[in-house]
Amino acid sequence: MKLGPIIMTIITVLLCGCYSPRKKTGWYPVASDAETSISGKPLATVKDFERVVLITDTFMADGKSVCQTFIQGKLKPDKISDFADGTGKLIGRRLAFVFNDSVIMTPQINARIESGSFQITSPDTALLRSIYNSINNEIKNEQL
């Protein structure tokens, strides 16, 4: 009996058994009992984004000049109502922004977000630029 095919079969079963689908980039509810555990379907993914803008702002804090970079975005008009309803159900809970299967931020929802606007923040400017470029490319590709 040859062990090669048996070992390959075991490895294939293990790899296939460990597969989990990737999360699409977007906004997801966070489980009420955890800070970063995703719970349920996304409220909005990149296909629902109308536009994003990378903003760098400088302001004074405690007498020091502080530079902050963030992404400002807007949902497509047909998605705004669903997003408002979804965020209304999450008041007092957290909403996660997920990129490349990683939770980037989890702001607490304090009111319905009826404007369809959002911000993505991180102290990692290079990460924000990567997120912005990825989202912006996806939006442009969808418009073609």
N, C-alpha and C positions, 0 to 999 in steps of 0.2 A: 504494500500500500504506500502510495506516495503522499508525503505530508504537504508538498507545495500547494496543490489545489485545495486541500482542507484549510490550510492557513489563510489562503487568499479568500476563501468563502467566509471564514470567521471575521477577517478584517473588513470585508465588504458589508457583512451584517452589522458589525459594530458601527461603521461609518454611516450607514444608511439609517440605523436606529438612533443615532445622535443628531440627525439633521433637524434643524428647526428653521422655519421660514424667516427670512429677514424682515424686519419692520421697515415699512416705507418711511421716508423722512416726513415728519409732520408732528402734529399735536395730539397727544394721547392722554386719556384720564389716568390718574395714578390711583392705585388701590388705597383705600382709606386707612389701612393698617400699616402702610409702608411709605417711605419718602420717595423712592425711585422705582417701585415695582409697577409696571404697566398693567392696566386693567381694562380690557375691552378693546373695541375698535377705535380707530383714530377719529377725532372730530374734524380734522382737516389734514390733508397731505399736500405735497407740492403741486399735484394736479389741480388743487383748489386755490392755489396762490395766483393772484393777478399780477403782482409785482413785488420785488424786494429792492431795497436800497441799502448800501453799506454807508454808515455815517460815522465820522470821527468828530467828536466834540471836545472842546477844551473848556474847563470851568475852574473856578476857584473854590477850594475846600480847605478850611482852617488855614487860610493865608497861603496855600500852596496851589500851584497850577496842576490840574489833573486832566489827563487826556483819556477819553473813553471811546471805544469803538463798539458799535452795535449794529444789528441788522433791523431795519424797520420794514414791515411788510403789510400787505393788504390782500384780503381774500377776494375772490371773484364775487360779483354781486349775487349770483344765484346760490352761493354757499353761506352768505352772511347770516341769514335767518337760522339755519341749522346750527351754525357755530354759536349764535346767541342762545339758542335753546339748550345746547349742550353745556355751555359754560354756566348757564343759569342753574342747571342741575348739579353743578360741581361747586357751588358757592360754599366756602369754608374748607374745600379740599384743594388738591394740587392738580395741575395740568403739566405734563412733561413734553418738552420738545426733544424728539429723538432724531439723531443723525448717525448713519452707519451703525445702527444697532446700539448706539450709546445714548444715554440720557444726558443731554447738555445742560438743561436747566429745568426746575420744577417750581414755577411761581404759584403762590396760593391765589385762588380765585375768590375775589371779594364781592363781585357783582357780575351780572350778565355783561358779556362783551358784545355790544350791539353794533359797534362800528365796523367790525371785520378787520380791524387793525391789530397788529401784534409787534412785539420786539423780541429779539433773541440776543441775549447777552452772555458774555463769558470773559473772564480775565485773560484768556488766551486769544490774542489778536490774530495769530496765524490760523488758529482753528476757525475763528469767525470768518476770515477771508476764504478759507476752504469751503465752509458751509455756504457762504454767499455765492461763490463761483459755481458750486454744484447746483444750487437751487436756480440761479439765474440761467445757467445752461439748460437745465431741464425745462424751465418756463419757455425759453426761446425755441427749443426743439419742439415743444408741444404746439407752438404757434405756427410752425412751418406747414 
